[in-house]
């Protein structure tokens, strides 16, 4: 059994923080460090945290705002 946690199935490697970062505060730490020197989080056996925003979520949010804007614009044009 290795000390490096494996990523769950179905997750892409770029969606995770680098293994040399604390998953709580993002402070760079060595792979063998058991506690984060900045926040004190216990790092033994903790898998990397997924990134907060994926590219797909950002694109879908922008597309959603654009659709709402166009619907409101259409309602204003039809009303005038």
Secondary structure, 3 states (H helix, E strand, C coil): CCCCCCCCCCCCHHHECCCCECCCCCCECCCCCCECCCCCCECCCCCCCECCCCHHHHHHHHHHHHHHHHHHHHHHHHHC
